[in-house]
Amino acid sequence: MKRRSRGFISGWLCGWRKERKPIRETPTRTLSLTDGEKEILRRRIPEAAAWATRTSQGTLTKGSSRTRELMPEGYADDLWLCDQPPDLLGRWIEHVSSERAKATAERNLRLPSLASALESGFILAHDVSVCTREEMAAAESPFFDRNDNSAWDAWLLLVDPEGGPIWLSWIDGSHADEADAAANLTMMDCLFWVDTEGLRLL
C-alpha cells in the first residue's frame, strides 16, 4: 500500500471524527471478547483516557507516556514478549491498570464517560505471537518500544482469542496519527486497530 503523508492522516482523522469511520492506514479488525473482558474495558478505558489527558496536548516522548510510578516490575523492551508466559504479561498489565486507577483518583482527574472516551480515542491491539522486533514502530515514534509494544501508561488488557495473546492499549485521539503511522510500518500486521463499535461496549 502506498504510504501517505502525516498531514493527510491528520486531515483524514479529523474527518473521521465527524463521520465516525475507522482508521484505514493500519488494519482494523473485530475482536470477540468475553463479557468479563468487556466489563474490564468499560472500567479501564475511561481511566486510561483520563490519564492520557496529562500528555494529550504535548509531543510524545519516551518518558511522557511511561510514568515511573506505573512501571511494571521486570518489564523491559529487550525481552522477547512472545517467549514470555501469558500470565506474566497479564500481571504486568494488571499492575499498570491498578496503579493508574489509584494515581488517577489521587490526582482527582475527571473520568470521562465511556461514550465520551470512545469518541476521543482508539484501542490499539498488539498480536504478541507475531512480534518480529524489527523496531520499525519504535524508530517512527517513542510511543513504541523495541517489542512493537505501546508505552505502559496506555495498557488496558491482555486477551487470548484463538491464535495467541493480544495486548490492548488506549491511544488518545490527539496522538492517533503518530501511532497509526508507526503501526503501519510493522511487519506481519502485528499492530492493528480494534473496531470498538464491534465490541458493543455501550
URLINCOR-V116995 format. One record per residue. RES is the residue in one small letter. D_LAST is the distance of its C-alpha to the last C-alpha in Angstrom with 2 decimals. Layout:
RES	D_LAST
RES	D_LAST
This chain:
m	33.49
k	35.10
r	33.61
r	32.84
s	33.55
r	31.15
g	31.83
f	30.57
i	27.37
s	26.83
g	27.40
w	25.24
l	22.27
c	22.92
g	22.71
w	19.43
r	17.97
k	19.01
e	18.42
r	15.22
k	17.13
p	17.16
i	20.08
r	23.08
e	25.77
t	24.37
p	22.92
t	19.22
r	18.25
t	15.61
l	15.41
s	15.11
l	13.94
t	14.56
d	12.34
g	14.23
e	13.63
k	9.84
e	10.37
i	12.87
l	10.85
r	8.34
r	11.75
r	13.75
i	12.00
p	12.59
e	16.00
a	16.90
a	15.99
a	18.16
w	20.87
a	20.94
t	21.85
r	25.22
t	26.20
s	24.07
q	27.13
g	29.68
t	30.90
l	29.52
t	32.21
k	32.50
g	32.67
s	30.06
s	27.21
r	28.92
t	29.39
r	32.26
e	30.90
l	27.90
m	30.19
p	29.92
e	33.40
g	34.94
y	32.62
a	34.67
d	34.29
d	37.59
l	36.13
w	35.22
l	31.66
c	32.15
d	35.03
q	33.17
p	31.91
p	28.12
d	28.34
l	29.89
l	27.20
g	24.61
r	26.75
w	26.93
i	23.18
e	22.92
h	25.70
v	24.17
s	20.80
s	22.77
e	25.16
r	22.60
a	20.82
k	24.34
a	25.50
t	22.58
a	23.41
e	27.13
r	26.83
n	24.76
l	22.27
r	19.59
l	16.09
p	13.68
s	10.37
l	7.50
a	6.94
s	10.71
a	11.15
l	9.38
e	11.67
s	14.60
g	14.83
f	14.61
i	14.71
l	18.29
a	19.53
h	23.12
d	24.74
v	27.28
s	29.42
v	30.54
c	31.06
t	34.47
r	35.08
e	36.62
e	35.36
m	34.63
a	31.24
a	32.92
a	35.73
e	33.40
s	31.24
p	31.78
f	28.07
f	28.93
d	31.57
r	34.15
n	31.82
d	29.46
n	27.02
s	25.03
a	26.17
w	25.25
d	23.63
a	20.63
w	20.33
l	17.11
l	17.79
l	20.26
v	19.19
d	21.89
p	21.34
e	24.57
g	26.82
g	26.37
p	24.29
i	21.63
w	21.23
l	17.97
s	18.31
w	16.66
i	18.50
d	18.62
g	18.91
s	22.45
h	23.61
a	21.75
d	24.89
e	27.07
a	24.87
d	24.61
a	28.38
a	29.08
a	26.74
n	28.31
l	31.66
t	30.94
m	32.59
m	31.12
d	27.69
c	26.92
l	24.34
f	21.53
w	18.20
v	15.06
d	13.12
t	9.67
e	8.47
g	10.30
l	8.62
r	5.57
l	3.81
l	0.00
